[in-house]
Amino acid sequence: MWSEYSLEVVDAVARNGSFSAAAQELHRVPSAVSYTVRQLEEWLAVPLFERRHRDVELTPAGVWFLQEGRSVIKKMQITRQQCQQIANGWRGQLSIAVDNIVKPTRMRQMIVDFYRHFDDVELIVFQEVFNGVWDALADGRVELAIGATRSIPVGGRYAFRDMGMLSWDCVVASHHPLAKMAGPLSDDVLRNWPSLVREDTSRSLPKRTTWLLDNQKRWWCRTGMPQKPVSPPDCASVWFPAFSAPVA
């Protein structure tokens, strides 16, 4: 029998085009990912992926399963949430997506204020990055987005309010060789060192890669953004916001 986890595995493999890339995204070993897919294929009695030498691609049956499975999982989640709401006497729930640029202190205060006014409503918060905020809203996973960029998805009818303006500063660790160089640093100098890049969490919308020069190596960051300008010894730079107006 398939589950929400098995659907997540199939979705990750389909988006990444390989079992190894999907395993990296899911923080699993490739053998566990391929085993989950193989079990699901045996239960369905059809292949979901066409295996190639270097990559995999969904079969027509796999495309259909992924589409139908997403709607079934969403319905299961809604049913589960509604049962909990009835059992606990909650009026409902509000799901919001928050960009990781929003200050944690502001987020904590927002949650406290929310429950002060709506103690019988369940608040669900998802932390997203870049287009992941809009993706969560467009896909219906959340009802409200905080900290989204101005790159509004095409075809979406959304009401929004500006939160403030941001400028960005390039920073390095105090022991980094770039920190010892005097004067403004050119792109050619920065390009010689990797740049720490926060991964876009979008699932369907195009992922954005920001603050990366042409032909500059990336150092991917999939966990929480560091709170201090600390970088690995061979990492050139991290871009941090220099707030010109409060965010959130």
Residue pairs with C-beta under 8 A, 6 or more apart in sequence:
1 43
2 40
2 43
2 44
2 69
4 73
4 76
4 77
5 36
6 36
6 37
6 39
6 40
7 66
7 69
7 70
7 73
8 26
9 22
9 26
9 33
9 36
9 37
9 40
10 37
10 40
10 48
10 62
10 65
10 66
10 69
11 66
11 70
11 203
12 22
12 25
12 26
12 33
13 19
13 22
13 33
13 37
13 49
13 56
14 49
14 58
14 62
14 66
15 22
15 203
16 22
16 25
17 55
17 56
17 57
18 54
18 55
18 56
19 30
19 33
19 34
19 37
19 56
20 30
22 33
23 29
23 30
23 32
23 33
26 33
37 48
37 49
40 48
41 47
41 48
41 49
44 61
44 65
46 59
46 61
47 59
47 61
47 62
48 58
48 59
48 61
48 62
48 65
49 56
49 57
49 58
49 59
49 62
50 56
50 57
50 58
50 59
58 66
74 140
81 93
81 122
84 90
84 122
85 91
85 92
85 93
85 122
89 120
90 120
90 121
90 122
91 118
91 120
91 121
92 121
92 122
93 121
93 122
93 123
93 124
94 114
94 118
94 121
94 122
94 123
94 124
94 143
94 144
95 124
95 125
95 126
95 141
95 142
95 143
95 144
96 123
96 124
96 125
96 126
96 142
96 143
96 144
96 145
96 146
97 126
97 127
97 128
97 132
97 133
97 136
97 137
97 141
97 142
97 144
97 145
97 146
97 148
98 107
98 125
98 126
98 127
98 128
98 133
98 145
98 146
98 147
99 127
99 128
99 129
99 130
99 132
99 133
99 145
99 146
99 147
99 148
99 149
100 127
100 128
100 129
100 147
100 198
100 224
100 225
101 147
101 166
101 241
101 247
102 146
102 147
102 247
102 248
103 247
103 248
106 246
106 247
106 248
107 125
107 248
110 248
111 123
111 125
114 121
114 123
115 123
124 142
126 136
126 141
126 142
128 135
128 136
128 201
128 202
129 198
129 199
129 200
129 201
130 149
130 198
130 200
130 201
130 202
130 207
130 208
130 210
131 149
131 151
131 200
131 201
131 202
131 205
131 206
131 207
131 208
132 200
132 201
132 202
132 203
133 145
133 146
133 147
133 148
133 149
134 145
134 148
134 149
134 151
134 152
134 153
134 156
134 202
134 205
135 201
135 202
135 203
135 204
135 205
136 142
136 145
137 143
137 144
137 145
137 148
137 156
137 158
138 153
138 156
138 204
138 205
139 203
139 204
146 163
146 248
147 163
147 247
147 248
148 160
151 208
152 158
152 160
153 205
163 245
163 246
163 247
163 248
164 243
164 244
164 245
164 246
164 247
165 244
165 245
166 241
166 242
166 243
166 244
166 245
166 247
167 241
167 242
167 244
168 211
168 239
168 240
168 241
168 242
169 239
169 240
169 241
169 242
170 185
170 190
170 211
170 237
170 238
170 239
171 229
171 237
171 238
171 239
171 240
172 178
172 179
172 229
172 231
172 235
172 236
172 237
172 238
173 179
173 229
173 230
173 231
173 233
173 235
175 233
176 193
176 231
176 233
176 235
176 236
177 193
178 185
178 189
178 190
178 193
178 236
178 237
181 189
187 213
190 213
190 216
190 236
190 237
191 213
191 214
191 215
191 216
192 236
193 216
193 217
193 234
193 235
193 236
193 237
194 216
194 217
194 218
194 219
194 234
194 235
194 236
195 211
195 212
195 213
195 216
195 217
195 218
195 219
195 235
195 236
195 237
195 238
195 239
196 219
196 221
196 231
196 235
196 237
196 238
196 239
197 209
197 210
197 211
197 212
197 218
197 219
197 220
197 221
198 221
198 225
199 207
199 220
199 221
199 222
200 207
200 208
200 209
202 208
209 218
210 239
211 237
211 239
212 218
216 236
219 232
219 235
226 238
229 238
229 240
231 237
231 238
241 247
